[in-house]
Amino acid sequence: MTIRELCEKEVVQLEQGVCLGRADDLAFDPATAQLQNLILLGRPRLFGLLGRDESLTIPWQEIETIGADAILVHTALPQAPPQPEKPAFWRKLLAKWGT
């Protein structure tokens, strides 16, 4: 299997069945030339003008199977920071006018 073929496969998290995306890069050990990590780049923000979300690095030990169409991994999903609840538009408008 070539690196190109490996990067064309979908990466799926086994516990929840979530598709994490495709491998964008690989990290090798320079001394032994063994594959160490799969790297999935974060989503681009505003078409990439504002950079990207954090990349996900999956160690080789967490890869369960490399199949014909997908790579199955045991990695934990990245935790999104909790979003504060935003007040509704009308509540803000009514609070501003004091009614």
N, C-alpha and C positions, 0 to 999 in steps of 0.2 A: 504494500500500500504506500502511495506517495503522500507527501505532506499536503499537496493540493486536494487529494481525495479525502484526507482526514478533515481538512478545514471546510469541506462542503457538507459534512454531516451535521444534523441537528443535535444539540446537546440537551438531554432530557434528565431532569432530576427525578430519581426513582420514587422517593417516599410520597411525593405529592403529584407526580406526573406532569410537572410544569416544564414547558419548553423554555430553556434559558437562552437560546439563540444558536449561533454557529461559532466555532472556534475561529478567532481572528488571528491568533499568534500562538506560537509554541516557545517554550523555554527549555533549553538543553543544558546539561551539565558539560562544561567545556573539557573537563578531564576525561570523562568516559563516553561522551556523546550520547548519553541516554536522555530520553525525554523526561523532563521533570514536571512541567505544568502545561495546562491548556489555558489560554488567556482569552476571555470574552470581553470585548470592549463595551463600555457603557453606552447607553442610548445618547445620540446627539441631541443637544438642546438648541432649539430655534435653528434648525438645519445646520448645526455644527458651529454657528457663529458664537454661541455662548459656551463652547466647549462640550464636554461629554459628562455623563454620570460616571460614577466610579466603575472601574473595570473589575471583573470577577476572575480570580485566579483559582483554578482547580488543580490541586496536586495530583500527580499520577496515581498515588495510592487510593484516591477516592473514585477512580474510574472503575466501574464494574465490568462493562462490556463495550466493545466497539463492534457494532453490527453493520449490516449492509447499508442501512439508512440512517442510523442514529448512534450516538454515544451515550450510554447510560451511566450516570454518576450518582454518588451518595452525598454530595456536598450540601451544606446548609444554604438555604436561600438568603440573599442579603435582606436585612431588615430595613424597611423604610422608616424614617423618623415620623413620629405621630404628627399629623397635621392639626393645627388648632381649628376648631369649628368657626367658620366665618358667619357672621350674622347675615340674615337675608336682606336683600336690597330694601324692601319695604319697611322692615324693622328699623334700619338705619335712617331711612328717610323720615319716618314718624318720630323717632327719637330726636332727630335734628330740629323738627318743627314743634316739639313739645306736646304732641297730642297723643 
